[in-house]
Amino acid sequence: MSRYRITVNLEWTNACNARCSMCPRHMIGQTEIMTESCFATVIKRMNSAEVFRVVIAGYGEPSIHPQFGKFSDMLRGNPVRFDMVSNGHALDIKKLRKIDGSIHLLVVSFSSIVKEVYDKTHVRLDQNRVIRNILCAAETLNKTKLAISLTPTIECLHTLPETIEWFHSRGITALTMSPTLYNRAGSLRQSQESEARLREIIRQYGLRSQEMEFIPSLWDCVKQTCSNRFHCMPRNAVVAIAANGDYQYCFNDIGRKRRMGNVRDMSLAEALKLREGTGSDPDLCAGCNIKGRYASREIAAVIRHYWSQGKSSRG
Ligand SMILES: C[S@@+](CC[C@H](N)C(=O)[O-])C[C@H]1O[C@@H](n2cnc3c(N)ncnc32)[C@H](O)[C@@H]1O
């Protein structure tokens, strides 16, 4: 067992019904769909002592997995917290009922209430349908919490006030944003708003900053840092498991350049042990824009966050 807790980013499939402007999908290889036996193994590998939360996301769209209902049922009653990130397009009432109570938090990614902006960002998705599903989720979900992840691209930011206003007026107030547009280990060439400006926007509009959601506690961060040869806090806080069951060196390794073994042969603790001994990877890390995410100012913000919230409520 590892000496600290991490977040797991779990991919049910790398197939996607969207072609988002901020996702370098051309880097993704062949389509992979997690098998039932692989998922059963993943579930067995997860335990609350090692895992703070499992986020079902990866590089595809979990709601289009052919066994969505079965997989959701397999999570029911599990003591580990499972969350899901979805673009919401396929989340109809039947699927929403399936996840109610088996998923702790549903996060729907949404770029803009302005249709032209949405269509240019969430390419191939029908904004009206996504909106209908979000409103249906807000009404239908009793046990599962709902949050919205707002897209941090330059193209979306000028419509942010009206997008926020629209959600607030419908009683949806858990709005989050990443302070970084990940360049996916240098593979995304899209123009970026600076992290400082994004943090300012997050503060200005009272959004929840997403990087806080991956950190179980300050003490876990300290232990992660002491245990890993490579002091990249965003990487060390997360273990990505691909749809084929491979543990990844880094969740930003969209091209799957570096695997660490498979859930069939290796426990999470063994995968972490293996990763702890690795240094930075020139292919992935040289062009990556997230290593400095938790700079001293952000660490101070994390400390303030935990001070005000109390560590116990994070567990
Ligand atoms: C990669 S998607 C996968 C799950 C699902 N298909 C979706 O769109 O929500 C997971 C989350 O990452 C966000 N995302 C995608 N590309 C990003 C990037 N380059 N930087 C930061 N977040 C990104 C998406 O908006 C979404 O909230």
The ligand as a MOL file (V3000), in Angstrom:
LIG
                    3D

  0  0  0     0  0            999 V3000
M  V30 BEGIN CTAB
M  V30 COUNTS 27 29 0 0 0
M  V30 BEGIN ATOM
M  V30 1 C -10.7900 15.2580 -21.8510 0
M  V30 2 S -12.4630 15.4610 -21.3280 0 CHG=1
M  V30 3 C -13.0680 13.8120 -21.3000 0
M  V30 4 C -14.4570 13.6840 -20.7510 0
M  V30 5 C -15.5820 14.1500 -21.6650 0
M  V30 6 N -15.4630 13.7090 -23.0020 0
M  V30 7 C -15.8020 15.6530 -21.6030 0
M  V30 8 O -15.7170 16.3190 -22.6260 0
M  V30 9 O -16.0880 16.1340 -20.5180 0 CHG=-1
M  V30 10 C -12.3100 15.8070 -19.5980 0
M  V30 11 C -12.2990 17.2740 -19.2330 0
M  V30 12 O -11.1130 17.8690 -19.7110 0
M  V30 13 C -11.4190 19.1380 -20.2330 0
M  V30 14 N -10.4040 19.4540 -21.2130 0
M  V30 15 C -10.3000 19.0190 -22.4690 0
M  V30 16 N -9.2060 19.4940 -23.0640 0
M  V30 17 C -8.5890 20.2610 -22.1350 0
M  V30 18 C -7.3870 21.0100 -22.1230 0
M  V30 19 N -6.6030 21.0750 -23.2000 0
M  V30 20 N -7.0510 21.6630 -20.9830 0
M  V30 21 C -7.8340 21.6050 -19.8790 0
M  V30 22 N -8.9630 20.8880 -19.8200 0
M  V30 23 C -9.3410 20.2250 -20.9370 0
M  V30 24 C -12.7860 18.9700 -20.8360 0
M  V30 25 O -13.4570 20.2020 -20.9800 0
M  V30 26 C -13.4470 18.0870 -19.8110 0
M  V30 27 O -14.0270 18.8670 -18.7890 0
M  V30 END ATOM
M  V30 BEGIN BOND
M  V30 1 1 1 2
M  V30 2 1 2 3
M  V30 3 1 2 10
M  V30 4 1 3 4
M  V30 5 1 4 5
M  V30 6 1 5 6
M  V30 7 1 5 7
M  V30 8 2 7 8
M  V30 9 1 7 9
M  V30 10 1 10 11
M  V30 11 1 11 12
M  V30 12 1 11 26
M  V30 13 1 12 13
M  V30 14 1 13 14
M  V30 15 1 13 24
M  V30 16 1 14 15
M  V30 17 1 14 23
M  V30 18 2 15 16
M  V30 19 1 16 17
M  V30 20 1 17 18
M  V30 21 2 17 23
M  V30 22 1 18 19
M  V30 23 2 18 20
M  V30 24 1 20 21
M  V30 25 2 21 22
M  V30 26 1 22 23
M  V30 27 1 24 25
M  V30 28 1 24 26
M  V30 29 1 26 27
M  V30 END BOND
M  V30 END CTAB
M  END
